Amino acid sequence: MGKLAIAAIVISWVIPISLLVNHIVPDPYMDQIFHIPQAQQYCKGNFRSWDPMITTPPG
């Protein structure tokens, strides 16, 4: 089976499952509330900002 066929098969189930999950859980989810400001900085492109409360290295 070719790479394109495999990609089509994967896409055919990933998209419906993603839509279903987003329908069931429409709000953003984050396991620890103090990660939100760090995520906001990351989304703004501010990669030099780091919250010392987060012990897991970025990436």
CHARMM internal coordinates of N, CA and C (Angstrom, degrees):
IC EDIT
DIST 1 N 1 CA 1.4580
DIST 1 CA 1 C 1.5313
ANGL 1 N 1 CA 1 C 108.27
DIST 1 C 2 N 1.3210
ANGL 1 CA 1 C 2 N 116.15
DIHE 1 N 1 CA 1 C 2 N 135.76
DIST 2 N 2 CA 1.4501
ANGL 1 C 2 N 2 CA 120.73
DIHE 1 CA 1 C 2 N 2 CA -177.28
DIST 2 CA 2 C 1.5200
ANGL 2 N 2 CA 2 C 113.18
DIHE 1 C 2 N 2 CA 2 C -77.17
DIST 2 C 3 N 1.3152
ANGL 2 CA 2 C 3 N 114.84
DIHE 2 N 2 CA 2 C 3 N 165.21
DIST 3 N 3 CA 1.4638
ANGL 2 C 3 N 3 CA 120.81
DIHE 2 CA 2 C 3 N 3 CA -179.80
DIST 3 CA 3 C 1.5195
ANGL 3 N 3 CA 3 C 111.57
DIHE 2 C 3 N 3 CA 3 C -62.27
DIST 3 C 4 N 1.3248
ANGL 3 CA 3 C 4 N 116.86
DIHE 3 N 3 CA 3 C 4 N -37.01
DIST 4 N 4 CA 1.4676
ANGL 3 C 4 N 4 CA 119.72
DIHE 3 CA 3 C 4 N 4 CA 179.41
DIST 4 CA 4 C 1.5219
ANGL 4 N 4 CA 4 C 111.40
DIHE 3 C 4 N 4 CA 4 C -66.15
DIST 4 C 5 N 1.3120
ANGL 4 CA 4 C 5 N 116.89
DIHE 4 N 4 CA 4 C 5 N -39.02
DIST 5 N 5 CA 1.4650
ANGL 4 C 5 N 5 CA 120.83
DIHE 4 CA 4 C 5 N 5 CA 178.75
DIST 5 CA 5 C 1.5217
ANGL 5 N 5 CA 5 C 110.46
DIHE 4 C 5 N 5 CA 5 C -65.24
DIST 5 C 6 N 1.3206
ANGL 5 CA 5 C 6 N 116.50
DIHE 5 N 5 CA 5 C 6 N -42.39
DIST 6 N 6 CA 1.4653
ANGL 5 C 6 N 6 CA 120.15
DIHE 5 CA 5 C 6 N 6 CA 178.43
DIST 6 CA 6 C 1.5208
ANGL 6 N 6 CA 6 C 110.32
DIHE 5 C 6 N 6 CA 6 C -64.18
DIST 6 C 7 N 1.3300
ANGL 6 CA 6 C 7 N 116.89
DIHE 6 N 6 CA 6 C 7 N -42.89
DIST 7 N 7 CA 1.4659
ANGL 6 C 7 N 7 CA 120.48
DIHE 6 CA 6 C 7 N 7 CA 177.99
DIST 7 CA 7 C 1.5222
ANGL 7 N 7 CA 7 C 110.68
DIHE 6 C 7 N 7 CA 7 C -60.78
DIST 7 C 8 N 1.3152
ANGL 7 CA 7 C 8 N 117.72
DIHE 7 N 7 CA 7 C 8 N -41.56
DIST 8 N 8 CA 1.4684
ANGL 7 C 8 N 8 CA 121.42
DIHE 7 CA 7 C 8 N 8 CA 179.46
DIST 8 CA 8 C 1.5253
ANGL 8 N 8 CA 8 C 111.07
DIHE 7 C 8 N 8 CA 8 C -64.45
DIST 8 C 9 N 1.3212
ANGL 8 CA 8 C 9 N 116.56
DIHE 8 N 8 CA 8 C 9 N -40.51
DIST 9 N 9 CA 1.4709
ANGL 8 C 9 N 9 CA 120.33
DIHE 8 CA 8 C 9 N 9 CA 178.60
DIST 9 CA 9 C 1.5292
ANGL 9 N 9 CA 9 C 110.46
DIHE 8 C 9 N 9 CA 9 C -64.51
DIST 9 C 10 N 1.3158
ANGL 9 CA 9 C 10 N 116.55
DIHE 9 N 9 CA 9 C 10 N -45.67
DIST 10 N 10 CA 1.4716
ANGL 9 C 10 N 10 CA 120.29
DIHE 9 CA 9 C 10 N 10 CA -179.97
DIST 10 CA 10 C 1.5224
ANGL 10 N 10 CA 10 C 110.42
DIHE 9 C 10 N 10 CA 10 C -62.72
DIST 10 C 11 N 1.3215
ANGL 10 CA 10 C 11 N 117.30
DIHE 10 N 10 CA 10 C 11 N -46.55
DIST 11 N 11 CA 1.4654
ANGL 10 C 11 N 11 CA 121.28
DIHE 10 CA 10 C 11 N 11 CA 179.70
DIST 11 CA 11 C 1.5177
ANGL 11 N 11 CA 11 C 111.03
DIHE 10 C 11 N 11 CA 11 C -61.26
DIST 11 C 12 N 1.3320
ANGL 11 CA 11 C 12 N 116.86
DIHE 11 N 11 CA 11 C 12 N -35.57
DIST 12 N 12 CA 1.4676
ANGL 11 C 12 N 12 CA 120.08
DIHE 11 CA 11 C 12 N 12 CA -177.14
DIST 12 CA 12 C 1.5240
ANGL 12 N 12 CA 12 C 112.88
DIHE 11 C 12 N 12 CA 12 C -66.03
DIST 12 C 13 N 1.3239
ANGL 12 CA 12 C 13 N 118.70
DIHE 12 N 12 CA 12 C 13 N -20.00
DIST 13 N 13 CA 1.4645
ANGL 12 C 13 N 13 CA 118.76
DIHE 12 CA 12 C 13 N 13 CA 175.72
DIST 13 CA 13 C 1.5178
ANGL 13 N 13 CA 13 C 112.74
DIHE 12 C 13 N 13 CA 13 C -111.36
DIST 13 C 14 N 1.3329
ANGL 13 CA 13 C 14 N 119.24
DIHE 13 N 13 CA 13 C 14 N -24.29
DIST 14 N 14 CA 1.4631
ANGL 13 C 14 N 14 CA 120.98
DIHE 13 CA 13 C 14 N 14 CA 179.50
DIST 14 CA 14 C 1.5257
ANGL 14 N 14 CA 14 C 110.97
DIHE 13 C 14 N 14 CA 14 C -68.45
DIST 14 C 15 N 1.3184
ANGL 14 CA 14 C 15 N 117.61
DIHE 14 N 14 CA 14 C 15 N -44.87
DIST 15 N 15 CA 1.4677
ANGL 14 C 15 N 15 CA 120.46
DIHE 14 CA 14 C 15 N 15 CA -177.55
DIST 15 CA 15 C 1.5240
ANGL 15 N 15 CA 15 C 111.81
DIHE 14 C 15 N 15 CA 15 C -63.45
DIST 15 C 16 N 1.3414
ANGL 15 CA 15 C 16 N 120.30
DIHE 15 N 15 CA 15 C 16 N -49.87
DIST 16 N 16 CA 1.4757
ANGL 15 C 16 N 16 CA 118.48
DIHE 15 CA 15 C 16 N 16 CA 178.27
DIST 16 CA 16 C 1.5296
ANGL 16 N 16 CA 16 C 113.37
DIHE 15 C 16 N 16 CA 16 C -60.97
DIST 16 C 17 N 1.3269
ANGL 16 CA 16 C 17 N 117.22
DIHE 16 N 16 CA 16 C 17 N -39.07
DIST 17 N 17 CA 1.4691
ANGL 16 C 17 N 17 CA 119.52
DIHE 16 CA 16 C 17 N 17 CA 178.78
DIST 17 CA 17 C 1.5210
ANGL 17 N 17 CA 17 C 110.36
DIHE 16 C 17 N 17 CA 17 C -66.00
DIST 17 C 18 N 1.3218
ANGL 17 CA 17 C 18 N 117.84
DIHE 17 N 17 CA 17 C 18 N -41.20
DIST 18 N 18 CA 1.4669
ANGL 17 C 18 N 18 CA 121.15
DIHE 17 CA 17 C 18 N 18 CA 177.52
DIST 18 CA 18 C 1.5198
ANGL 18 N 18 CA 18 C 111.21
DIHE 17 C 18 N 18 CA 18 C -61.64
DIST 18 C 19 N 1.3176
ANGL 18 CA 18 C 19 N 116.44
DIHE 18 N 18 CA 18 C 19 N -43.52
DIST 19 N 19 CA 1.4670
ANGL 18 C 19 N 19 CA 119.91
DIHE 18 CA 18 C 19 N 19 CA 178.30
DIST 19 CA 19 C 1.5227
ANGL 19 N 19 CA 19 C 111.10
DIHE 18 C 19 N 19 CA 19 C -63.40
DIST 19 C 20 N 1.3121
ANGL 19 CA 19 C 20 N 117.74
DIHE 19 N 19 CA 19 C 20 N -40.48
DIST 20 N 20 CA 1.4597
ANGL 19 C 20 N 20 CA 121.70
DIHE 19 CA 19 C 20 N 20 CA 178.75
DIST 20 CA 20 C 1.5296
ANGL 20 N 20 CA 20 C 111.09
DIHE 19 C 20 N 20 CA 20 C -64.08
DIST 20 C 21 N 1.3155
ANGL 20 CA 20 C 21 N 117.19
DIHE 20 N 20 CA 20 C 21 N -46.88
DIST 21 N 21 CA 1.4671
ANGL 20 C 21 N 21 CA 120.91
DIHE 20 CA 20 C 21 N 21 CA 179.25
DIST 21 CA 21 C 1.5241
ANGL 21 N 21 CA 21 C 110.27
DIHE 20 C 21 N 21 CA 21 C -61.94
DIST 21 C 22 N 1.3258
ANGL 21 CA 21 C 22 N 117.86
DIHE 21 N 21 CA 21 C 22 N -44.10
DIST 22 N 22 CA 1.4628
ANGL 21 C 22 N 22 CA 120.72
DIHE 21 CA 21 C 22 N 22 CA 179.16
DIST 22 CA 22 C 1.5203
ANGL 22 N 22 CA 22 C 111.80
DIHE 21 C 22 N 22 CA 22 C -65.22
DIST 22 C 23 N 1.3212
ANGL 22 CA 22 C 23 N 117.80
DIHE 22 N 22 CA 22 C 23 N -28.62
DIST 23 N 23 CA 1.4658
ANGL 22 C 23 N 23 CA 121.15
DIHE 22 CA 22 C 23 N 23 CA 176.73
DIST 23 CA 23 C 1.5304
ANGL 23 N 23 CA 23 C 110.33
DIHE 22 C 23 N 23 CA 23 C -73.28
DIST 23 C 24 N 1.3252
ANGL 23 CA 23 C 24 N 116.68
DIHE 23 N 23 CA 23 C 24 N -41.93
DIST 24 N 24 CA 1.4646
ANGL 23 C 24 N 24 CA 121.02
DIHE 23 CA 23 C 24 N 24 CA -178.65
DIST 24 CA 24 C 1.5274
ANGL 24 N 24 CA 24 C 111.32
DIHE 23 C 24 N 24 CA 24 C -73.52
DIST 24 C 25 N 1.3227
ANGL 24 CA 24 C 25 N 117.28
DIHE 24 N 24 CA 24 C 25 N -39.25
DIST 25 N 25 CA 1.4652
ANGL 24 C 25 N 25 CA 122.67
DIHE 24 CA 24 C 25 N 25 CA -177.96
DIST 25 CA 25 C 1.5263
ANGL 25 N 25 CA 25 C 108.12
DIHE 24 C 25 N 25 CA 25 C -122.94
DIST 25 C 26 N 1.3484
ANGL 25 CA 25 C 26 N 117.81
DIHE 25 N 25 CA 25 C 26 N 80.63
DIST 26 N 26 CA 1.4617
ANGL 25 C 26 N 26 CA 119.81
DIHE 25 CA 25 C 26 N 26 CA -174.60
DIST 26 CA 26 C 1.5348
ANGL 26 N 26 CA 26 C 114.41
DIHE 25 C 26 N 26 CA 26 C -76.14
DIST 26 C 27 N 1.3228
ANGL 26 CA 26 C 27 N 117.72
DIHE 26 N 26 CA 26 C 27 N -21.61
DIST 27 N 27 CA 1.4629
ANGL 26 C 27 N 27 CA 120.29
DIHE 26 CA 26 C 27 N 27 CA -177.41
DIST 27 CA 27 C 1.5241
ANGL 27 N 27 CA 27 C 110.82
DIHE 26 C 27 N 27 CA 27 C -87.33
DIST 27 C 28 N 1.3323
ANGL 27 CA 27 C 28 N 116.49
DIHE 27 N 27 CA 27 C 28 N 149.30
DIST 28 N 28 CA 1.4607
ANGL 27 C 28 N 28 CA 119.02
DIHE 27 CA 27 C 28 N 28 CA 176.69
DIST 28 CA 28 C 1.5296
ANGL 28 N 28 CA 28 C 109.97
DIHE 27 C 28 N 28 CA 28 C -60.79
DIST 28 C 29 N 1.2982
ANGL 28 CA 28 C 29 N 116.47
DIHE 28 N 28 CA 28 C 29 N 147.97
DIST 29 N 29 CA 1.4613
ANGL 28 C 29 N 29 CA 121.19
DIHE 28 CA 28 C 29 N 29 CA -179.93
DIST 29 CA 29 C 1.5139
ANGL 29 N 29 CA 29 C 109.47
DIHE 28 C 29 N 29 CA 29 C -125.06
DIST 29 C 30 N 1.3020
ANGL 29 CA 29 C 30 N 115.13
DIHE 29 N 29 CA 29 C 30 N 133.46
DIST 30 N 30 CA 1.4556
ANGL 29 C 30 N 30 CA 120.33
DIHE 29 CA 29 C 30 N 30 CA 173.56
DIST 30 CA 30 C 1.5233
ANGL 30 N 30 CA 30 C 106.90
DIHE 29 C 30 N 30 CA 30 C -141.69
DIST 30 C 31 N 1.3066
ANGL 30 CA 30 C 31 N 116.68
DIHE 30 N 30 CA 30 C 31 N 131.57
DIST 31 N 31 CA 1.4623
ANGL 30 C 31 N 31 CA 120.18
DIHE 30 CA 30 C 31 N 31 CA -173.36
DIST 31 CA 31 C 1.5244
ANGL 31 N 31 CA 31 C 113.95
DIHE 30 C 31 N 31 CA 31 C -70.37
DIST 31 C 32 N 1.3080
ANGL 31 CA 31 C 32 N 118.16
DIHE 31 N 31 CA 31 C 32 N -27.00
DIST 32 N 32 CA 1.4579
ANGL 31 C 32 N 32 CA 120.21
DIHE 31 CA 31 C 32 N 32 CA 179.88
DIST 32 CA 32 C 1.5163
ANGL 32 N 32 CA 32 C 108.61
DIHE 31 C 32 N 32 CA 32 C -132.03
DIST 32 C 33 N 1.3181
ANGL 32 CA 32 C 33 N 115.30
DIHE 32 N 32 CA 32 C 33 N 123.99
DIST 33 N 33 CA 1.4665
ANGL 32 C 33 N 33 CA 122.13
DIHE 32 CA 32 C 33 N 33 CA -170.49
DIST 33 CA 33 C 1.5298
ANGL 33 N 33 CA 33 C 112.37
DIHE 32 C 33 N 33 CA 33 C -59.81
DIST 33 C 34 N 1.3430
ANGL 33 CA 33 C 34 N 118.26
DIHE 33 N 33 CA 33 C 34 N -32.12
DIST 34 N 34 CA 1.4670
ANGL 33 C 34 N 34 CA 118.78
DIHE 33 CA 33 C 34 N 34 CA -177.17
DIST 34 CA 34 C 1.5243
ANGL 34 N 34 CA 34 C 112.83
DIHE 33 C 34 N 34 CA 34 C -73.51
DIST 34 C 35 N 1.3276
ANGL 34 CA 34 C 35 N 118.05
DIHE 34 N 34 CA 34 C 35 N -5.89
DIST 35 N 35 CA 1.4650
ANGL 34 C 35 N 35 CA 120.27
DIHE 34 CA 34 C 35 N 35 CA 174.89
DIST 35 CA 35 C 1.5320
ANGL 35 N 35 CA 35 C 112.21
DIHE 34 C 35 N 35 CA 35 C -77.63
DIST 35 C 36 N 1.3252
ANGL 35 CA 35 C 36 N 117.51
DIHE 35 N 35 CA 35 C 36 N -18.95
DIST 36 N 36 CA 1.4710
ANGL 35 C 36 N 36 CA 120.52
DIHE 35 CA 35 C 36 N 36 CA -175.78
DIST 36 CA 36 C 1.5247
ANGL 36 N 36 CA 36 C 112.27
DIHE 35 C 36 N 36 CA 36 C -59.55
DIST 36 C 37 N 1.3525
ANGL 36 CA 36 C 37 N 119.86
DIHE 36 N 36 CA 36 C 37 N -52.44
DIST 37 N 37 CA 1.4714
ANGL 36 C 37 N 37 CA 118.16
DIHE 36 CA 36 C 37 N 37 CA 179.09
DIST 37 CA 37 C 1.5325
ANGL 37 N 37 CA 37 C 112.66
DIHE 36 C 37 N 37 CA 37 C -59.03
DIST 37 C 38 N 1.3295
ANGL 37 CA 37 C 38 N 116.85
DIHE 37 N 37 CA 37 C 38 N -35.80
DIST 38 N 38 CA 1.4662
ANGL 37 C 38 N 38 CA 119.51
DIHE 37 CA 37 C 38 N 38 CA 178.41
DIST 38 CA 38 C 1.5228
ANGL 38 N 38 CA 38 C 110.55
DIHE 37 C 38 N 38 CA 38 C -65.88
DIST 38 C 39 N 1.3164
ANGL 38 CA 38 C 39 N 116.89
DIHE 38 N 38 CA 38 C 39 N -42.34
DIST 39 N 39 CA 1.4679
ANGL 38 C 39 N 39 CA 120.80
DIHE 38 CA 38 C 39 N 39 CA 178.25
DIST 39 CA 39 C 1.5254
ANGL 39 N 39 CA 39 C 110.74
DIHE 38 C 39 N 39 CA 39 C -63.84
DIST 39 C 40 N 1.3286
ANGL 39 CA 39 C 40 N 116.91
DIHE 39 N 39 CA 39 C 40 N -38.52
DIST 40 N 40 CA 1.4661
ANGL 39 C 40 N 40 CA 120.20
DIHE 39 CA 39 C 40 N 40 CA 178.50
DIST 40 CA 40 C 1.5280
ANGL 40 N 40 CA 40 C 110.66
DIHE 39 C 40 N 40 CA 40 C -63.72
DIST 40 C 41 N 1.3284
ANGL 40 CA 40 C 41 N 117.34
DIHE 40 N 40 CA 40 C 41 N -41.25
DIST 41 N 41 CA 1.4626
ANGL 40 C 41 N 41 CA 120.44
DIHE 40 CA 40 C 41 N 41 CA 177.22
DIST 41 CA 41 C 1.5274
ANGL 41 N 41 CA 41 C 110.60
DIHE 40 C 41 N 41 CA 41 C -63.00
DIST 41 C 42 N 1.3193
ANGL 41 CA 41 C 42 N 115.90
DIHE 41 N 41 CA 41 C 42 N -41.54
DIST 42 N 42 CA 1.4634
ANGL 41 C 42 N 42 CA 120.85
DIHE 41 CA 41 C 42 N 42 CA 179.12
DIST 42 CA 42 C 1.5257
ANGL 42 N 42 CA 42 C 110.52
DIHE 41 C 42 N 42 CA 42 C -61.85
DIST 42 C 43 N 1.3397
ANGL 42 CA 42 C 43 N 116.73
DIHE 42 N 42 CA 42 C 43 N -44.31
DIST 43 N 43 CA 1.4687
ANGL 42 C 43 N 43 CA 120.74
DIHE 42 CA 42 C 43 N 43 CA -179.43
DIST 43 CA 43 C 1.5265
ANGL 43 N 43 CA 43 C 111.88
DIHE 42 C 43 N 43 CA 43 C -65.77
DIST 43 C 44 N 1.3302
ANGL 43 CA 43 C 44 N 117.09
DIHE 43 N 43 CA 43 C 44 N -26.92
DIST 44 N 44 CA 1.4676
ANGL 43 C 44 N 44 CA 121.26
DIHE 43 CA 43 C 44 N 44 CA 176.97
DIST 44 CA 44 C 1.5286
ANGL 44 N 44 CA 44 C 111.50
DIHE 43 C 44 N 44 CA 44 C -79.81
DIST 44 C 45 N 1.3241
ANGL 44 CA 44 C 45 N 116.60
DIHE 44 N 44 CA 44 C 45 N -6.49
DIST 45 N 45 CA 1.4585
ANGL 44 C 45 N 45 CA 120.08
DIHE 44 CA 44 C 45 N 45 CA -179.22
DIST 45 CA 45 C 1.5152
ANGL 45 N 45 CA 45 C 113.41
DIHE 44 C 45 N 45 CA 45 C 87.02
DIST 45 C 46 N 1.3291
ANGL 45 CA 45 C 46 N 116.68
DIHE 45 N 45 CA 45 C 46 N 9.83
DIST 46 N 46 CA 1.4619
ANGL 45 C 46 N 46 CA 121.38
DIHE 45 CA 45 C 46 N 46 CA 179.88
DIST 46 CA 46 C 1.5336
ANGL 46 N 46 CA 46 C 108.51
DIHE 45 C 46 N 46 CA 46 C -89.10
DIST 46 C 47 N 1.3249
ANGL 46 CA 46 C 47 N 116.56
DIHE 46 N 46 CA 46 C 47 N 82.77
DIST 47 N 47 CA 1.4572
ANGL 46 C 47 N 47 CA 121.52
DIHE 46 CA 46 C 47 N 47 CA -174.08
DIST 47 CA 47 C 1.5237
ANGL 47 N 47 CA 47 C 113.04
DIHE 46 C 47 N 47 CA 47 C -83.02
DIST 47 C 48 N 1.3264
ANGL 47 CA 47 C 48 N 117.67
DIHE 47 N 47 CA 47 C 48 N -8.54
DIST 48 N 48 CA 1.4628
ANGL 47 C 48 N 48 CA 120.71
DIHE 47 CA 47 C 48 N 48 CA 178.87
DIST 48 CA 48 C 1.5270
ANGL 48 N 48 CA 48 C 112.04
DIHE 47 C 48 N 48 CA 48 C -87.79
DIST 48 C 49 N 1.3284
ANGL 48 CA 48 C 49 N 117.08
DIHE 48 N 48 CA 48 C 49 N -14.05
DIST 49 N 49 CA 1.4623
ANGL 48 C 49 N 49 CA 120.99
DIHE 48 CA 48 C 49 N 49 CA 178.53
DIST 49 CA 49 C 1.5267
ANGL 49 N 49 CA 49 C 108.96
DIHE 48 C 49 N 49 CA 49 C -76.20
DIST 49 C 50 N 1.3370
ANGL 49 CA 49 C 50 N 116.43
DIHE 49 N 49 CA 49 C 50 N 135.55
DIST 50 N 50 CA 1.4605
ANGL 49 C 50 N 50 CA 119.98
DIHE 49 CA 49 C 50 N 50 CA 178.57
DIST 50 CA 50 C 1.5184
ANGL 50 N 50 CA 50 C 109.78
DIHE 49 C 50 N 50 CA 50 C -145.94
DIST 50 C 51 N 1.3165
ANGL 50 CA 50 C 51 N 116.52
DIHE 50 N 50 CA 50 C 51 N 131.35
DIST 51 N 51 CA 1.4596
ANGL 50 C 51 N 51 CA 123.04
DIHE 50 CA 50 C 51 N 51 CA 177.77
DIST 51 CA 51 C 1.5289
ANGL 51 N 51 CA 51 C 107.82
DIHE 50 C 51 N 51 CA 51 C -89.11
DIST 51 C 52 N 1.3348
ANGL 51 CA 51 C 52 N 118.71
DIHE 51 N 51 CA 51 C 52 N 117.83
DIST 52 N 52 CA 1.4627
ANGL 51 C 52 N 52 CA 120.32
DIHE 51 CA 51 C 52 N 52 CA -177.80
DIST 52 CA 52 C 1.5306
ANGL 52 N 52 CA 52 C 113.75
DIHE 51 C 52 N 52 CA 52 C -66.29
DIST 52 C 53 N 1.3395
ANGL 52 CA 52 C 53 N 117.57
DIHE 52 N 52 CA 52 C 53 N -12.92
DIST 53 N 53 CA 1.4653
ANGL 52 C 53 N 53 CA 120.62
DIHE 52 CA 52 C 53 N 53 CA 176.42
DIST 53 CA 53 C 1.5302
ANGL 53 N 53 CA 53 C 111.19
DIHE 52 C 53 N 53 CA 53 C -70.17
DIST 53 C 54 N 1.3226
ANGL 53 CA 53 C 54 N 116.72
DIHE 53 N 53 CA 53 C 54 N -20.95
DIST 54 N 54 CA 1.4600
ANGL 53 C 54 N 54 CA 121.13
DIHE 53 CA 53 C 54 N 54 CA -179.73
DIST 54 CA 54 C 1.5256
ANGL 54 N 54 CA 54 C 107.55
DIHE 53 C 54 N 54 CA 54 C -89.48
DIST 54 C 55 N 1.3251
ANGL 54 CA 54 C 55 N 115.77
DIHE 54 N 54 CA 54 C 55 N 119.69
DIST 55 N 55 CA 1.4646
ANGL 54 C 55 N 55 CA 119.60
DIHE 54 CA 54 C 55 N 55 CA -175.59
DIST 55 CA 55 C 1.5236
ANGL 55 N 55 CA 55 C 113.03
DIHE 54 C 55 N 55 CA 55 C -93.99
DIST 55 C 56 N 1.3266
ANGL 55 CA 55 C 56 N 117.17
DIHE 55 N 55 CA 55 C 56 N -12.37
DIST 56 N 56 CA 1.4586
ANGL 55 C 56 N 56 CA 120.76
DIHE 55 CA 55 C 56 N 56 CA 179.09
DIST 56 CA 56 C 1.5208
ANGL 56 N 56 CA 56 C 109.01
DIHE 55 C 56 N 56 CA 56 C -84.75
DIST 56 C 57 N 1.3242
ANGL 56 CA 56 C 57 N 118.81
DIHE 56 N 56 CA 56 C 57 N 127.68
DIST 57 N 57 CA 1.4590
ANGL 56 C 57 N 57 CA 119.27
DIHE 56 CA 56 C 57 N 57 CA 178.96
DIST 57 CA 57 C 1.5320
ANGL 57 N 57 CA 57 C 111.49
DIHE 56 C 57 N 57 CA 57 C -65.30
DIST 57 C 58 N 1.3336
ANGL 57 CA 57 C 58 N 117.13
DIHE 57 N 57 CA 57 C 58 N 152.96
DIST 58 N 58 CA 1.4614
ANGL 57 C 58 N 58 CA 119.92
DIHE 57 CA 57 C 58 N 58 CA -179.61
DIST 58 CA 58 C 1.5262
ANGL 58 N 58 CA 58 C 111.18
DIHE 57 C 58 N 58 CA 58 C -66.13
DIST 58 C 59 N 1.3497
ANGL 58 CA 58 C 59 N 113.31
DIHE 58 N 58 CA 58 C 59 N 154.97
DIST 59 N 59 CA 1.4531
ANGL 58 C 59 N 59 CA 118.48
DIHE 58 CA 58 C 59 N 59 CA 174.48
DIST 59 CA 59 C 1.4533
ANGL 59 N 59 CA 59 C 115.64
DIHE 58 C 59 N 59 CA 59 C 106.65
END
COOR INIT
IC SEED 1 N 1 CA 1 C
IC BUILD
